Amino acid sequence: MKNEARPNPFHVLGLSPDADRDTVVARGRELSDLADTEERRALCGWAVRELLGSPETRRVHELLEVPGAAYRDEEWEDFARRHRRRPANTKALKRAAEELRTADFDLAAILGLVLDGLLEPPPVDLAEGVRAAPVPPGPGDPPLEVTDVLFG
């Protein structure tokens, strides 16, 4: 387990390198309680032990941490806190809404829209028709038709 590559404990806890002992303990406890897997809980415990253990180990992690790293974006947390609930009360909207009746629909307009869509001819690409013509366009006699062969 010593040879495993692990992330920086400050990154695991989402703290800056100047975090004090109480902040590290509180954040480690919070993340351990919120961890969804036992592996994540163990990683949080390891990060707390690394930062609270020997001062030399903590100094190594401080030196290896990216300068100015801010893992907890306060603006995002404020936004998430403000907009945690749904903006509209769907239950109240449902209670206030009336059931639909046939009078709410204009059947003539609906039929007109459907028929307009069905009766609209598709767009024609004339250039493609000329390129893939069964008989090359140009001067000369037209090709024989079936009626010409049968009826002379």
Salt bridges, closest charged atoms under 4 A:
GLU30 OE1 - ARG27 NH1 3.24
GLU38 OE1 - ARG41 NH1 2.97
GLU50 OE1 - HIS61 NE2 2.79
GLU62 OE2 - ARG58 NE 2.90
GLU62 OE1 - ARG59 NH1 3.65
GLU77 OE2 - ARG72 NE 3.06
ASP78 OD1 - ARG81 NH1 2.87
GLU98 OE1 - ARG101 NH1 3.60
ASP104 OD1 - ARG101 NH2 3.35
GLU128 OE1 - ARG131 NH2 2.95
